[in-house]
Amino acid sequence: MPELPELVVMQEVLTDRVVDRTIVAVNVLHPGILKTVDPALESLVGKSFRTISRRAKHLIFTAADDLHLVVHLMVTGRLILCQSDRRATKATGCLITFDDGEDLRIVENTNIHQVRVHVVRDPSHVETVDKAGVEPLSSDFTSDYLAQHARGRRRQLKKLLTDQTIIAGIGTAYADEILFDAKLSPIRYGPTLDEGEVRRLYDSIGSVLRWATDEVRSGAGGATLTPHKREFLHIYKKTELPCPRCGTKIAEIRYALTKTNYCPSCQTKGKSIRDRRAWLEE
Ligand SMILES: [Zn+2]
């Protein structure tokens, strides 16, 4: 799933390649991908996207002040730019055709279609945009804000970091990287953090997201929208590989559909979190 670093780079690439091109056709091939009916998707025809922005895990294509296409790629959605005469595959959910013979396509290579597309007069009409928490790379995100939310409610740090209503744009991959960087256990409860630990977590959120955005940007080379390889990550999906800091084998916790990676030496005082019930339901 694309998270903040990937989406920042997608926004940059799309701004470069899609803005100001006239839309001549729009087509939906996966019924259900479009979550709104008014304004109609067809109202984009004849217009062009003036800006492309990002809020939380949404990309917002703004055609006019009161016309926005809001896309959430969820877990498996991708955006591709290709020649309009290329045949749409079964994976193609939505096509936006420009007057110069190129399409922007939303594709999803799974049977379960989760991508969400909205056409709205105001992006805040999309509930998950409206309820999105603070952007972690904005000046509104302060260590006081983090402390207040970490201490305000008894919840584990991974859940705190991935709660989109508190901090926007962090998913399971970057939450694992941030907690590794901060040397904190994913199952620590927020209220147990002392002032220094909150500060460390705050600093890691900023530094990991900035570093990852630079890595994704240099991997993308300004030209691609395909899922970026995340080989640069230290810990996420590196189960059993040596921790880059101390050499201990990286461990994993599975819970429901998510996996969490951590280093038992760097993050949990040498203890393995074997019991997945360690993830307590809230
Ligand atoms: Zn380690």
Boltz pocket constraint, residues with backbone or C-beta under 6 A from the ligand:
constraints:
  - pocket:
      binder: B
      contacts: [[A, 243], [A, 244], [A, 245], [A, 246], [A, 247], [A, 248], [A, 263], [A, 264], [A, 265], [A, 266], [A, 267]]
      max_distance: 6.0
